[in-house]
Every structure is written in C-alpha cells, then in structure tokens.
C-alpha cells in the first residue's frame, strides 16, 4: 500500500516564504526517496489539505505532517478534520516542535546573526489562541536555553501571551545592552514581518529551509507509518 506523506504548511502570499517551504519539501523528498510527498496548505494557498488527503487515500494511505512549529487551531481543526474523514487510511502527526533539532537550528541562526554572551534572547513565536501552543513554545524555549546555556524569554506576535515588543522592552528595562530576537517561524511572511518590527537590536532569519527540519518531518512520517501499519 502506498503511504503518501502530505506536508501541510500554513500558506503565505510572500514569494520568499513560498520558496522556503517549497525547498523544505524538496529536502524531505531527498531524505525519503521512493516515498510520494505532496505539498498542501491550510490557508492562503492551494491545494487545500482536505482535497489532498481525499486524493491520496484513493490509492493508499496518507500521513499528514504539519509544517507548523506548534499545535494549535490548524492542527486541531483543519488537519484533524481532513484526516478524520478517513479514519482507517489517514493520520496526522504532531507539529514539528518542540524538538532538539529545532534548538540546534535556532542556535545556528543566533550565531550567524552575531549573538554573543550577555545578550538578552527572546524567542519570538507567531502565537495562537490555543493554550497548548504556548506550552509547546515554552518547551522549545527550555530546549534553546539548555542549548545556549542562557536564559530565554518568550514573546508572541498574536494570540495569548506577552507581545514580543513588550518582552523586548522589559529586557531593556532590566539592563540588557542588546536584545536578540530568535525568530521562531518557518518562513518569511506576515509573522516574520511582525517579529522583525518588534524592536530587537538583531532579529534572526526564519528557520526554513534547513535539512534538520526536513529530518524532523521524515522522523514524524516514519513513526506514523509504523503505527499505521501495525
């Protein structure tokens, strides 16, 4: 039975964001030769995840791997609804984060941006109204703090939780000479722009494309395929 990996991202109107996700999906294909990999979206772009899942299960099974960093509305509603229509042939994996490989990518983005000891680090996420998303981001901040051996604060562009600009201001009032924002979004787009405008002295670039993120996608797929065929 053919088991298609459906890589489902949010979607964006930003050409650079589209290219970043497209490249990430191509990296996944390179890691999983012989496995059909389809690209789909929950918003802004087509094809829609429900349509792609429907097509995939006609010839086999489907595993949706969210190209999303945390759980939230799109994982719990859009993707869940798409796979729920085919309870035997389709499943969805967890979001990409938190994951140690993401901490490695964030560490490298910070190093490339010139972060140095003594800088205040703010992990800046898109945000969600779902409390579980904040839990995921907090776990990611802990992983990054352990990787850096430094304190990491958290700010959100939207949803529940402190706004990035407020966290940046608090770090300055606490005496930080520089505030470095670690951009915890996958690709250029609306939320990356909000993060860039939040007042940090330095803002790291988005995470994708990076082969380590593709490795997380492949890991999620392999684990789910084993469970689907057990």
Helices and strands as residue ranges (DSSP letters): E 2-9, H 15-31, E 37-41, H 49-56, E 60-66, H 73-73, I 74-79, H 80-84, E 90-92, H 100-112, E 120-125, H 131-148, E 152-156, H 164-173, E 179-184, H 190-196, E 202-203, H 211-228
